[in-house]
Every structure is written in structure tokens, then in C-alpha cells.
């Protein structure tokens, strides 16, 4: 038991050190990217640093598999060089048994990632997007999908607008909204006008509305008397086709606790929820994948340092880890496109990775 606690403590120490070093490097690179991205805007260093800090949890979540491999490699290379693995085997404990503590820590980190880090990433990603939109256009833009349809909010110097559409189409090209209702608000928060249109799509920096009827909501005016019909009407917007397309398909800003409700709402609204279903299952399978990354690192480094070839073994471990990570992402894309079942796309890569690395470990231990 004490030996297991010793291995667990050493693994967590290296995990924390590598997390700190890698996250610091990523934040420095991202801070430079924020300077480039918002070049020309009058933003202070504190505002850019705040954006960098908000994007840090997402970066950490993305790099967790690599951190797991590196922590395992550093741990077992160190144990091999100090002959602690030799002593462990001399007391009758196999190398695979010595993996129990690191694997347990990896599983616990995976559970923590799914239950705690995932909601943090969702919250910080949404806040980052809101601040980014505010700095660029003077107000945040938002999009949500419910059983009642699609909701958009756009902001700008002229005020806010809330847009509702019963449906949308054209994901591969220009996105068009159907049965559109728009309510525009002045900068002071009061309603200015309401527009109902048959369809809407973005053309340049404006919404192009077809068969629209407009009612002014200025106090003292009769809305119906002063209403007007337009075969085409241009309404300024700060949104873009790419932003809407990315937001419709993105899942980073949705917590794992909200994904089931989002999937249900998409189904009720008649939209495809395949990408969200795959994301939910991939997140649930994340602890298994992190366990597989520990096994990958251990499969190539659990040997005596005098055997030589440590550098090649480390390189092979990292390459195999990247290969398995690529296969997992490729399977996720196939699942999102409906080419393979959702459960197969999410659970097959981590299970196959564990079986593969267990085979390598058994071969190394027993020959």
C-alpha cells in the first residue's frame, strides 16, 4: 500500500509540473496571438491577459492526453534510472502491478476532467466569445437552439437585436433563416422596431430579408399605421456566415450537464444533434482514454535504463500516443457524419488503445 501511495504521489507531482510548464508556454503563445488578433483596437494589456486566461482551461483540456503520456514517461524513466523498478520486481511485484497507482490517478483525473473541468471550459469559452464580440463590435452575439427554433442576439453601436427563426438551412453554403422575427432595441434599451420576414441571410455586413414587414415601436407612433412592406430589406449586422456556422456546430461552449437537454431540444426543433451526441459519449469515455495514454507511456519505458535505447523508446511512446489521438479524432468525425454508430465512434478508440498497450506490456513483462 505504501509503495502504491509513493508511485501515486510521484505521478501526481510530475503531472502537476508538466501541466504548469506546458500551460505557461501555451499562455505565452496565446497572449501573443491575442495581440495580433486585436491589433488596431484600443485594448489594455489587462484585457488581453484576461482573454488569455479565459482560453487557458480549453487549452489544458485539449492537451491532457499529451500531459498524461509525458508524466508517465518521466515517472518510469526516473524509476528505471534509480533502479526502483528493479527493487519493485525483486520484492515480487510485477511491473504491471506497479501500474495500479498511476492508472488509478489517471482515472481520477479523467473523472475530474469530465465532472469539473468540462463545465469550466464551457463557461470560460462562452465568456471569451462574449468579450471578444464586445471588443470587436460593441456588444456580445449569442445563439441558442430550443424546441421553439433558433435564437440569435447581435450587438453593435446602434443597439441590440434579438432574432428568432423557426428553422435554418444551407449548412454547407450560405445559411438561410426561415420564418424570421427581429426585434431591435436602442442603445438605451428601449424597443425601436419589429420585423417579420419570410427568410433572411447574411449579405456582406447586413441581413438580407425577403418579403419583410416592419413596424416602428417608437412611443407616440401607431405601429400598424406606420408599418411598411418590403420585398427586400437590409438590416446591419455584426455577425458573419462563418460565425453562425461555427456556433451552430460548436459544442465547446456547452457543459456536459447541459448536453442531454441540448440534444433533446435539437430533436424537438427538427435539427441534427449527431455532433452533440458524439461529443457527449466522447466526454464520458475520456477517463478510459487517459488511462490508455498512461499505458502507452508505460509500455515503452518500464525497463531498466542499462538496456539502452531510452530516447528511441520515448519517441515511440509519443508517436504512438499521437497516433491513437488522431484515430480517436478521426472516429469522432466519422460518428458526427453518421458513417459509424455514435457508441462505436466514442468508445472503440479508448478500448482498443487499452487492449493494444496491455498487449505490449504483457509482451515486455512475460516475453
HELIX and SHEET records of a PDB file:
HELIX    1   1 UNK A    2  UNK A   37  1                                  36    
HELIX    2   2 UNK A   45  UNK A   81  1                                  37    
HELIX    3   3 UNK A   84  UNK A   90  1                                   7    
HELIX    4   4 UNK A   95  UNK A  112  1                                  18    
HELIX    5   5 UNK A  113  UNK A  117  3                                   5    
HELIX    6   6 UNK A  118  UNK A  137  1                                  20    
HELIX    7   7 UNK A  241  UNK A  249  1                                   9    
HELIX    8   8 UNK A  256  UNK A  269  1                                  14    
HELIX    9   9 UNK A  274  UNK A  284  1                                  11    
HELIX   10  10 UNK A  286  UNK A  301  1                                  16    
HELIX   11  11 UNK A  305  UNK A  307  5                                   3    
HELIX   12  12 UNK A  310  UNK A  336  1                                  27    
HELIX   13  13 UNK A  342  UNK A  366  1                                  25    
SHEET    1   A 7 UNK A 142  UNK A 146  0                                        
SHEET    2   A 7 UNK A 149  UNK A 156 -1                                        
SHEET    3   A 7 UNK A 159  UNK A 169 -1                                        
SHEET    4   A 7 UNK A 176  UNK A 185 -1                                        
SHEET    5   A 7 UNK A 191  UNK A 203 -1                                        
SHEET    6   A 7 UNK A 206  UNK A 216 -1                                        
SHEET    7   A 7 UNK A 228  UNK A 236 -1                                        
END                                                                             
